[in-house]
Amino acid sequence: MEGEDETTGEDIGEHLVSKKKNNGSLIWRWFGFKISDEQQKDVFCREYTKQVLTKSSSTTNLFNHLKQCHKKEYEECVKLRAAAQTVKPSQPPAPKQTT
């Protein structure tokens, strides 16, 4: 069809790249971008090799996609996030500013 990408799902999965500016979120292990998408606007699921809609680079929809469609991967992600949080030292509160 006109205007549609003719690349099959398997082809996309093999050619997905990681996020250029990784914010440290573990969620990007399961998602990526087409090589041709230099602006990295269209996020693709590595499992389904289908596009997942996101809003202004928010990862909430990505977590929801894993939770609803890939329960095993979601559970792995939750475990990794919990482990990462226990490793990080707790940060003391910022000092109060006095006038």
PyRosetta script that sets phi, psi and omega in degrees:
from pyrosetta import init, pose_from_sequence

init()
pose = pose_from_sequence("MEGEDETTGEDIGEHLVSKKKNNGSLIWRWFGFKISDEQQKDVFCREYTKQVLTKSSSTTNLFNHLKQCHKKEYEECVKLRAAAQTVKPSQPPAPKQTT")
pose.set_psi(1, 154.6)
pose.set_omega(1, -176.3)
pose.set_phi(2, -69.9)
pose.set_psi(2, 134.0)
pose.set_omega(2, 176.2)
pose.set_phi(3, 83.4)
pose.set_psi(3, -3.5)
pose.set_omega(3, -179.8)
pose.set_phi(4, -97.3)
pose.set_psi(4, 150.2)
pose.set_omega(4, 177.4)
pose.set_phi(5, -78.7)
pose.set_psi(5, 128.1)
pose.set_omega(5, -176.8)
pose.set_phi(6, -88.9)
pose.set_psi(6, 2.7)
pose.set_omega(6, -179.5)
pose.set_phi(7, -70.1)
pose.set_psi(7, 133.7)
pose.set_omega(7, 178.8)
pose.set_phi(8, -76.9)
pose.set_psi(8, 162.7)
pose.set_omega(8, 179.4)
pose.set_phi(9, -56.6)
pose.set_psi(9, -41.4)
pose.set_omega(9, -179.5)
pose.set_phi(10, -64.6)
pose.set_psi(10, -39.0)
pose.set_omega(10, 179.2)
pose.set_phi(11, -63.8)
pose.set_psi(11, -40.8)
pose.set_omega(11, -179.1)
pose.set_phi(12, -63.9)
pose.set_psi(12, -45.0)
pose.set_omega(12, -178.6)
pose.set_phi(13, -58.0)
pose.set_psi(13, -34.9)
pose.set_omega(13, -179.9)
pose.set_phi(14, -76.7)
pose.set_psi(14, -18.5)
pose.set_omega(14, -173.7)
pose.set_phi(15, -116.2)
pose.set_psi(15, 18.6)
pose.set_omega(15, 177.8)
pose.set_phi(16, -82.0)
pose.set_psi(16, 142.4)
pose.set_omega(16, 177.5)
pose.set_phi(17, -116.1)
pose.set_psi(17, 159.1)
pose.set_omega(17, 179.9)
pose.set_phi(18, -75.2)
pose.set_psi(18, 165.0)
pose.set_omega(18, 178.4)
pose.set_phi(19, -64.9)
pose.set_psi(19, 135.2)
pose.set_omega(19, -178.5)
pose.set_phi(20, -63.2)
pose.set_psi(20, -52.0)
pose.set_omega(20, -178.9)
pose.set_phi(21, -106.3)
pose.set_psi(21, 86.3)
pose.set_omega(21, -177.6)
pose.set_phi(22, -73.7)
pose.set_psi(22, 125.3)
pose.set_omega(22, -179.4)
pose.set_phi(23, -84.9)
pose.set_psi(23, 8.1)
pose.set_omega(23, 178.9)
pose.set_phi(24, 92.3)
pose.set_psi(24, -3.7)
pose.set_omega(24, -179.6)
pose.set_phi(25, -72.6)
pose.set_psi(25, 132.9)
pose.set_omega(25, 178.5)
pose.set_phi(26, -67.6)
pose.set_psi(26, -17.7)
pose.set_omega(26, -175.3)
pose.set_phi(27, -59.5)
pose.set_psi(27, -26.3)
pose.set_omega(27, -176.2)
pose.set_phi(28, -70.0)
pose.set_psi(28, -8.4)
pose.set_omega(28, 174.1)
pose.set_phi(29, -65.0)
pose.set_psi(29, -27.2)
pose.set_omega(29, -174.9)
pose.set_phi(30, -105.0)
pose.set_psi(30, 0.9)
pose.set_omega(30, -177.6)
pose.set_phi(31, -136.1)
pose.set_psi(31, 158.0)
pose.set_omega(31, 179.3)
pose.set_phi(32, -161.9)
pose.set_psi(32, -171.1)
pose.set_omega(32, -176.8)
pose.set_phi(33, -129.8)
pose.set_psi(33, 152.3)
pose.set_omega(33, 172.9)
pose.set_phi(34, -64.2)
pose.set_psi(34, 148.1)
pose.set_omega(34, 178.5)
pose.set_phi(35, -59.2)
pose.set_psi(35, -37.7)
pose.set_omega(35, -177.0)
pose.set_phi(36, -72.7)
pose.set_psi(36, -14.1)
pose.set_omega(36, -178.7)
pose.set_phi(37, -87.0)
pose.set_psi(37, 79.8)
pose.set_omega(37, -175.9)
pose.set_phi(38, -65.9)
pose.set_psi(38, -29.2)
pose.set_omega(38, 178.8)
pose.set_phi(39, -81.8)
pose.set_psi(39, -10.1)
pose.set_omega(39, -179.4)
pose.set_phi(40, 51.4)
pose.set_psi(40, 61.4)
pose.set_omega(40, -179.4)
pose.set_phi(41, -103.0)
pose.set_psi(41, -28.2)
pose.set_omega(41, -176.1)
pose.set_phi(42, -105.9)
pose.set_psi(42, 109.7)
pose.set_omega(42, -177.0)
pose.set_phi(43, -88.0)
pose.set_psi(43, 135.6)
pose.set_omega(43, 178.9)
pose.set_phi(44, -120.7)
pose.set_psi(44, 140.0)
pose.set_omega(44, 175.1)
pose.set_phi(45, -75.9)
pose.set_psi(45, 130.2)
pose.set_omega(45, -180.0)
pose.set_phi(46, -72.6)
pose.set_psi(46, -24.4)
pose.set_omega(46, 179.3)
pose.set_phi(47, -78.3)
pose.set_psi(47, -51.4)
pose.set_omega(47, -178.5)
pose.set_phi(48, -85.8)
pose.set_psi(48, -21.2)
pose.set_omega(48, -171.7)
pose.set_phi(49, 52.9)
pose.set_psi(49, 40.1)
pose.set_omega(49, 175.7)
pose.set_phi(50, -123.9)
pose.set_psi(50, 155.2)
pose.set_omega(50, -179.3)
pose.set_phi(51, -70.5)
pose.set_psi(51, 140.2)
pose.set_omega(51, 176.2)
pose.set_phi(52, -117.8)
pose.set_psi(52, 127.0)
pose.set_omega(52, -178.4)
pose.set_phi(53, -73.9)
pose.set_psi(53, 135.3)
pose.set_omega(53, 176.8)
pose.set_phi(54, -132.3)
pose.set_psi(54, 160.4)
pose.set_omega(54, -179.4)
pose.set_phi(55, -116.4)
pose.set_psi(55, 114.2)
pose.set_omega(55, 177.5)
pose.set_phi(56, 44.0)
pose.set_psi(56, 54.9)
pose.set_omega(56, 176.9)
pose.set_phi(57, 58.7)
pose.set_psi(57, 25.4)
pose.set_omega(57, 175.1)
pose.set_phi(58, -76.7)
pose.set_psi(58, 143.0)
pose.set_omega(58, 180.0)
pose.set_phi(59, -95.1)
pose.set_psi(59, -1.3)
pose.set_omega(59, -177.9)
pose.set_phi(60, -57.8)
pose.set_psi(60, -48.3)
pose.set_omega(60, 179.6)
pose.set_phi(61, -63.9)
pose.set_psi(61, -31.2)
pose.set_omega(61, 179.4)
pose.set_phi(62, -68.5)
pose.set_psi(62, -43.2)
pose.set_omega(62, 175.9)
pose.set_phi(63, -62.6)
pose.set_psi(63, -42.9)
pose.set_omega(63, 179.1)
pose.set_phi(64, -63.0)
pose.set_psi(64, -38.5)
pose.set_omega(64, 178.1)
pose.set_phi(65, -61.9)
pose.set_psi(65, -46.6)
pose.set_omega(65, 178.2)
pose.set_phi(66, -60.6)
pose.set_psi(66, -44.7)
pose.set_omega(66, -177.0)
pose.set_phi(67, -61.8)
pose.set_psi(67, -40.6)
pose.set_omega(67, -176.2)
pose.set_phi(68, -83.7)
pose.set_psi(68, -35.0)
pose.set_omega(68, -170.6)
pose.set_phi(69, -109.3)
pose.set_psi(69, -23.7)
pose.set_omega(69, -174.7)
pose.set_phi(70, -137.0)
pose.set_psi(70, 73.1)
pose.set_omega(70, -173.1)
pose.set_phi(71, -58.6)
pose.set_psi(71, -40.6)
pose.set_omega(71, -179.5)
pose.set_phi(72, -62.7)
pose.set_psi(72, -45.5)
pose.set_omega(72, 179.7)
pose.set_phi(73, -66.7)
pose.set_psi(73, -36.8)
pose.set_omega(73, 178.5)
pose.set_phi(74, -63.1)
pose.set_psi(74, -44.8)
pose.set_omega(74, 179.2)
pose.set_phi(75, -62.0)
pose.set_psi(75, -39.7)
pose.set_omega(75, 176.8)
pose.set_phi(76, -62.9)
pose.set_psi(76, -42.1)
pose.set_omega(76, 179.7)
pose.set_phi(77, -63.2)
pose.set_psi(77, -43.4)
pose.set_omega(77, 179.3)
pose.set_phi(78, -61.9)
pose.set_psi(78, -43.0)
pose.set_omega(78, 179.2)
pose.set_phi(79, -63.7)
pose.set_psi(79, -43.6)
pose.set_omega(79, 179.6)
pose.set_phi(80, -64.4)
pose.set_psi(80, -39.6)
pose.set_omega(80, 178.3)
pose.set_phi(81, -64.3)
pose.set_psi(81, -43.0)
pose.set_omega(81, 179.8)
pose.set_phi(82, -63.4)
pose.set_psi(82, -41.9)
pose.set_omega(82, 179.2)
pose.set_phi(83, -65.0)
pose.set_psi(83, -40.2)
pose.set_omega(83, 179.8)
pose.set_phi(84, -65.5)
pose.set_psi(84, -36.0)
pose.set_omega(84, -179.2)
pose.set_phi(85, -71.8)
pose.set_psi(85, -32.4)
pose.set_omega(85, -179.9)
pose.set_phi(86, -76.5)
pose.set_psi(86, -24.1)
pose.set_omega(86, 179.6)
pose.set_phi(87, -77.0)
pose.set_psi(87, -35.6)
pose.set_omega(87, -177.9)
pose.set_phi(88, -67.7)
pose.set_psi(88, 133.0)
pose.set_omega(88, 176.4)
pose.set_phi(89, -69.5)
pose.set_psi(89, 143.3)
pose.set_omega(89, 179.3)
pose.set_phi(90, -69.3)
pose.set_psi(90, 139.1)
pose.set_omega(90, -177.9)
pose.set_phi(91, -92.2)
pose.set_psi(91, 134.7)
pose.set_omega(91, 178.5)
pose.set_phi(92, -69.3)
pose.set_psi(92, 153.5)
pose.set_omega(92, 179.2)
pose.set_phi(93, -64.2)
pose.set_psi(93, 150.5)
pose.set_omega(93, 179.3)
pose.set_phi(94, -64.2)
pose.set_psi(94, 143.4)
pose.set_omega(94, 179.6)
pose.set_phi(95, -64.5)
pose.set_psi(95, 145.1)
pose.set_omega(95, 179.2)
pose.set_phi(96, -74.0)
pose.set_psi(96, 140.8)
pose.set_omega(96, -180.0)
pose.set_phi(97, -88.9)
pose.set_psi(97, 132.5)
pose.set_omega(97, 179.7)
pose.set_phi(98, -108.8)
pose.set_psi(98, 147.5)
pose.set_omega(98, 179.7)
pose.set_phi(99, -104.7)
pose.dump_pdb("model.pdb")
